[in-house]
Amino acid sequence: MLLALGVVVLLVAAYSFGRALRAELAAREVAGSKLHTKGTVVGYRRKRGTIEDPGETCFPRVRFPTVDGTMIEVESDVGASEAAVPRVGERVDVYFHTDHPERATVGSRTGGANKLQMIVSAGLAAIAAAFVVIALR
């Protein structure tokens, strides 16, 4: 039973990691053509935790000017605890395409969701591998 669980979790982790890696590579391919500017954190979207993880996650909302001076507001795709995200009023890096500034990324050219998914997937793979090893003993 433990072996089957380990194999299933390992397959799910591998699939999840592969999807995130492909998305990250595709994002990096177009990231080189993004423009850089500074934006200002204007607020947060708060997401309540779960029973297992009762903490709150904050997703910063950032306002920044485009090339023609139009102000755009976007929400970061990466959230963290309130203590770990930039404070309201703080200046942060913003990367955007002139054709679609509403798809800007905050903090890095590619955002961070793909990297986070890869880290979580790698952790699941390690746990699954431990299940398999224990089951085979």
Secondary structure, 3 states (H helix, E strand, C coil): CHHHHHHHHHHHHHHHHHHHHHHHHHHHHHHCCCEEEEEEEEEEEEECCCCCCCCCEEEEEEEEECCCCCEEEEECCCCECHHHCCCCCCEEEEEECCCCHHHCEECCCCCCHHHHHHHHHHHHHHHHHHHHHHHHC
